[in-house]
Amino acid sequence: MNNPKLKDIKLLLLDVDGVLTSGHIIYSGSDIETKIFNVKDGLGIRLLQSAGIDVGIVTGRTSEALLNRCSDLGITMIYDDIKAKGDLFDTILSATHLQAHEVAFVGDDLPDLSLMKKTGVSIAVGDAHDAVKRHADFTTCKNGGEGAVREVCEMILEAKNMLEKIIETCK
């Protein structure tokens, strides 16, 4: 899908639980939280970054697993433990010097709606809550934690006519 709305995107914001992960959280006996991230989503993020598109995190929770994954991917824009995600949007715009239409956000559940309503492009993962899907500009075919973020990354690259060039360089 080559949508002109995605052509202007310069920043992709992601929720974590239910978007970058399937939403499952494993606690060990020593209170260590474990999350499972999809390597294909990680490659999609790296492809976006190499194309000059920034990626950031906006999540209601915080965890060492998330911070480790962000460090691995070179994501430095991390807003965690955020309860009112929409209230953060002006801060993000000010920090990045971007306009709303240049920002996309991927969410999956009700706490994501306030931010989805403010960004230029709002995207729901395939297994998102129905209300989130109704408010989204796009819904991915893939579920959260199962390649949905990679799908979004490729949609953005395709809209910018960059995907084929990236594929050609990999041959």
Order of alpha helices (4+ residues) and beta strands (2+ residues): beta-beta-beta-alpha-beta-alpha-beta-alpha-beta-alpha-beta-alpha-beta-alpha-alpha
